[in-house]
Amino acid sequence: VYFTPNVTFSQARDAMIKAAADLYGADGVEVKTVAQSWTAVGVESKKPVKGGTKLIG
């Protein structure tokens, strides 16, 4: 399950990135494209970033 009835835009972004990774692999160009698309419209992830670097985006 990627979405719940009360999903926020940030949660939708994270869920769509996870769905792309599940379908195409974490290193797939689709994952980067989905992340960049959300960033282009001003929606960022609310998840903490590990190690001070961006994991996706």
C-alpha positions in Angstrom: 0.0 0.0 0.0 1.5 3.3 -1.1 -1.3 5.8 -0.3 -3.7 6.1 2.6 -6.8 8.3 2.6 -5.0 11.1 4.4 -1.8 11.2 2.5 0.1 14.5 2.2 1.9 15.7 -0.9 5.2 15.0 0.8 4.1 11.4 1.6 2.7 11.0 -1.9 6.1 12.0 -3.2 7.9 9.5 -1.1 5.4 6.8 -2.0 5.8 7.4 -5.7 9.5 7.2 -5.4 9.2 3.9 -3.5 6.8 2.6 -6.2 9.3 3.5 -8.9 12.1 1.8 -7.0 9.9 -1.3 -6.5 9.1 -1.5 -10.2 12.4 -0.4 -11.8 15.1 -0.8 -9.1 16.5 1.8 -6.7 19.1 2.9 -9.3 16.6 3.2 -12.1 16.3 6.5 -14.1 12.6 6.4 -13.3 13.3 6.9 -9.6 15.4 10.0 -10.2 12.8 11.3 -12.7 10.0 10.9 -10.2 12.0 12.7 -7.5 13.0 15.5 -9.8 9.4 15.9 -11.0 8.1 16.4 -7.4 11.0 18.8 -6.6 10.2 20.8 -9.8 6.7 21.6 -8.4 8.0 22.4 -4.9 7.3 19.2 -3.0 10.2 17.9 -1.0 10.5 14.8 1.2 10.0 15.2 5.0 12.2 12.2 5.7 15.5 12.8 7.4 18.5 12.5 5.2 21.2 10.0 6.3 24.8 11.1 6.4 24.1 14.7 5.3 23.7 13.8 1.7 20.6 13.5 -0.5 19.8 9.9 -1.2 17.4 10.6 -4.1 16.9 13.7 -6.0 
